[in-house]
Amino acid sequence: MKVQDVIDRILDKSCGGRKLEQTCDVLASGSPDMEVTGIVTTFTATVDVIREAIAAKANLIVTHEPTYFTGADKVDWLRDDPVYAAKKKLIEDNGIAIWRFHDHMHMAESDLIYDGLMRELGWEDKKLDPPSPWTYVIEPTTVGELAEFFKAKLGMSVVRIVGKPESPCSRIGILVGGGSLGLGREEMPMELMRDKELDVMVCGDITEWTLCAYVNDASMLGMNKAMIVVGHERTEEWGMKHLAEWLLPIAEGLPVKFVDAKEPFVYR
């Protein structure tokens, strides 16, 4: 099977063949005509992920995020950059194709990133509004206990909390990745929290003067509001983990492997 065959089958299965005219879902390296020896799925094609794909003899990496450090994977500004040159050489010397599955992954009939996260958390049946992946109702707990739950489920040593860890909670919002920045409307996360009467918002990325400030002020005013910051990678990696299993029926026997890109941070 060729790279383009795999891409077409992914788009057919996820979006019924619909293709966006303007999208970041493009080949960052390799050729559509390359014969695929194996597939790796991951949040982002870091150097270590690429090395693991090479070791597994897989020459197609399906990544959710960019390979070359900007949303559109533009490389004109990297022409004389030593990091880009070394990474590009590693990719090309080993004949690796890298395709980004981002926009179409989120616009599938059921958002595949959220689907993977919910499977990891065991929250598939806890949606507040079934058509939406953003809000959930869980058994009553505290913010601190919920933070420990996320640490254990997502393999984290540290999460950040805004608000009081002892606050009770059961109505939970989740905005993965950059969704917690508002999806083009800064006020969206605050409106969601208000309109759905959410106790806690679990976030990927944050801006400290939007939702973070709103929740902080609400807590200072004695309102039962809190926020747990998990991070972009830890909220979205699980969609790519479960994508590997999702791909098996269309891979026609090709080996498919998930490689965890891991958090980029060292905590001290």
N, C-alpha and C positions, 0 to 999 in steps of 0.2 A: 504494500500500500504506500502511496506517495503522501508527502506532507499535505498537499492540497486535498487529497481524499479524506484525510483525518479531519482537517478543518471543516470541509463541507459536511461531513457526517455530524460533527459537533454542532454546527449551526442548524442543521436539519432537526436534530433531536431536541435541542434547547429552545429554538425559536421558530420552528416550522419552516426553516429556510430563509426567514426574513434577514436581510442584511442592511445595516445602516450605511448610508452613503458617506457620512463623516463619522469616523470611529478611530479609537486608538488600538483596536484589535487588528494589529498588523504583524507581519513577520519582521522581527528585529534583526534576524540573521538567517542565513540559509536560503534555500530555493524551494518553491512549491513542488518542483519535480523530483526532489530527493526521495529515495526509497527509505522508509522508516524501519529502523531496526528495533526500536523500543521507545516508550513514552514515559516521561517524568512529569508529574504535576507538582506545582509549588506556588507559594505566594509571590516570590520574586526570585529571579534567576541570579542569585549571588554567585560569586566565584566558587564558594564551597559547594553550592547546589550543582553547578556545572561540572565540577570535579566528580561529584557523586554520580551524575548522569553518565559521565565518561566511564567510570568504574563499572557501572551497570550495563555498559554497551548500549545505552539508549541515546539516540541522536535527535530526538524531538522533545523539547521542553515546552510544556504548556504552562505559562506563567500568568498570574493575575495582574501583576504590576510591572512597571517599565524595567527594561534591562539597562538603559543608558541614562538614568538619573533625572529625566524630565518626563512629564505626562505624555508627550507625543513622541518620545524616543528620538528627538532630533539630535543629530550628531555634528552639525556644521560647527558648533562652538567647541567641539572636542578634538578638532583636527590635530592639534599638537599636544594633546593631553596625555601624560604617561599612564594614567589609570585606564583610560579608554583604550589606549594602544595595547596594553598588556592583556586586558580582558578580551578585546577583539581577537588578538592573536590566539589566546587559549581556545576561544570558540571556533575560529576558522581552522586552526591546526587539527582540531578533532572532529570537524565536519558536523557541527551542532546547529540545528535549526531551532529558533526560539519564536514561538507564536504567543501573542498576548490574548487572553480570553477574559476580558473585563466588561465592556459595555454590554455585549450580548449575554454574558453570564448573569448580570444583574437584571436584564430585561426578559429573561426566560419566563415561561408561564408561572413558575415558582422560582423566586430568586435563589440561585444555587449556592450563593455564599451563605445566606441565612439558613438554607436547608442543612448545610453541613454543620453550621454552628449549633443549630437546634438538636441535631442528632448527637453531637458531642455533649451537650448539656442535658439531654433527655427531656427537652421542653416541647416536643412536637405537638403535644395535646394541650398546651397551656396558653394558646393565643387568646388575647382579649377580643380582637376583631379578626376572625379567620382570614379574610382577604389580605390583611396587612401583616407584615413580618415585624412590625415595630413595637408592639405592646403585648404584655403577658400578665397573667395572674397566677401567682405561686402560693404555696402554703406560707402562712405568716412566719416571718423570721425577723432578724435585725440586719441593719446595713453591714455591720461588722461580720456577722455570720455569712451573709451573702457574698461579701468580699472573699472570705475564706473558701466558699464554694467555688467561686470563679478561679481562684488560685489553684485549687486542687484539680478542677476539671481541665483547665487550660495549661497546666504545667508551668505556673508562674511562681516566682519567689516574692514579687512585690506588685501590689496595685496601689493606686492613689485614690483617696476618698475625699470628697468635699461634703461637709455636713457632719452629723454626729453618728459615730459608729453604733451607738446604742439605740438609735431611732428604729421604730418598728417599720416593716415594709411588707407589702405583698403585691402591689401594682407596679410592674417593672417595665421600663422602656429600654429598648436596645437599638442604638444607631451605630452600625458597624463602620469601620474605616473612616473615610472622610464624611460619611453621612451625618455625623455628629456636629459638623460645621454648618449644616443647614441645607445642603443640596441646592445651593444658589440663593437661599434666603436665610440670612443669619438668624432671624427670629423664629424659624421653623421649630428647632428643638424646644424652645421655651413654650411656644404655643402648644406643641404636642404634650408637654408635661402638664400644662395648665388644663387643656381641654379634656385629656384622658385621666386627669386627677392622679397622676403617677407619683409614687413615693420616691422612686430611684430611677435615674437614667444611667444606663451602662453605655460607655462611650469608647470609640476608637480614638480619633484625633480630637483635640480641644483647642479652642482659643480662650485664653484666660479671662478675657473681658466680655464674653458673651454668655453661654450657658453656665460656665463655671461661676461667673459673678452673680448670675441670677439665682443659682442654687445656694451659693454662699450667703447672699443677702436674705433669702427665704429662711435659711436655717438660723441666721442671727435674729430674725424676727420671730422665732419660735414656731415656724411652720415645719411640718414633717416632710422635708425635702432633702435629698442627698444625691450624690453622683459618684459613680465608680469608674475610674479611668483605666481601661484595660490596654488600650493602644491599638493602632491600626493593624499591625501584623497579627496580634493574638486574636483579634475579633474576626479576621478574614481567612487566616490560614486553614481553618477547618473546612471551609468550602472546597479548598483545593485538595485536602485530605480525602474527603468523600467523593470528589470528582474522579479520583482514580478508579473507584469501584463503578461509578456511573459510566465510565468510558469502556469498561470491559466488553459489553455486548457489541459495541461498534468497532472494536479494535481488531476483530477477526484473529484472535490468538496472539497478537503482539503483546509482549510483556509491558505492563503498565505499573508504575511505581510512584508512590508519593514520597517526596523529600521535603522535610520540614526546613523552611528557611530560617526559622528560629528568630527570637527577638534580637535586634541589633545592639542591645544595651548590655553593659556590665554594671552591676549594682555593687556599690561599696558602702 
